């Protein structure tokens, strides 16, 4: 059984051992939610995450749009 701190340390250790950039539990949840939302839609993602309101789930998509706008700004 993991505590919040031991879970965070396990993720950090796994990142270090595999040579990928460090991440945290929130970042992993966000990435999974964003990918699930793109592939399966808001309703399915809301159920998986346990959100009672779809507005909460929509935050994940809005952040992706911000990143897309930043990327386009960098590209020109």
C-alpha positions in Angstrom: 0.0 0.0 0.0 1.3 3.4 -1.0 1.1 6.6 1.0 0.9 9.9 -1.0 4.6 10.5 -0.4 5.7 6.9 -1.2 3.7 6.9 -4.4 5.3 10.2 -5.5 8.8 8.8 -4.7 8.0 5.6 -6.6 7.1 7.6 -9.7 10.2 9.7 -9.4 12.4 6.6 -9.0 10.8 5.0 -12.0 11.4 8.1 -14.1 15.0 8.2 -13.0 15.6 4.6 -13.8 14.1 4.8 -17.2 15.7 8.1 -18.1 12.5 9.9 -18.8 11.8 13.5 -17.5 10.6 13.6 -13.9 6.9 13.7 -13.3 4.4 13.5 -10.5 1.1 11.8 -9.8 -0.9 14.8 -10.8 1.0 15.1 -14.1 0.4 11.4 -14.9 -3.3 11.8 -14.1 -3.5 14.9 -16.3 -1.7 13.2 -19.2 -3.9 10.1 -19.0 -7.1 12.2 -18.7 -6.1 14.4 -21.7 -5.4 11.3 -23.9 -8.6 9.6 -22.8 -10.6 12.7 -23.5 -9.2 13.0 -27.0 -9.8 9.3 -27.8 -13.0 8.5 -26.0 -14.7 11.9 -25.3 -15.7 13.9 -22.3 -18.3 11.6 -20.9 -16.1 8.5 -20.6 -13.3 10.6 -19.2 -15.6 12.1 -16.6 -16.7 8.6 -15.5 -13.1 7.3 -15.3 -11.9 10.3 -13.3 -14.9 10.3 -11.0 -15.8 13.9 -11.7 -19.3 14.8 -10.7 -19.4 17.7 -13.2 -18.4 17.7 -16.8 -16.9 21.2 -16.4 -14.1 19.7 -14.3 -13.3 17.2 -17.0 -13.3 20.0 -19.7 -10.4 21.6 -18.0 -8.1 19.0 -19.4 -9.1 19.8 -23.0 -8.8 23.5 -22.4 -5.2 23.1 -21.3 -4.5 21.2 -24.5 -5.9 24.1 -26.5 -3.6 26.5 -24.7 -0.6 24.3 -25.4 -1.6 24.1 -29.1 -1.9 27.9 -29.3 1.6 28.2 -27.7 3.0 25.8 -30.2 1.5 27.6 -33.1 2.9 30.9 -31.8 6.3 29.4 -31.7 6.0 27.9 -35.2 4.8 31.2 -36.6 
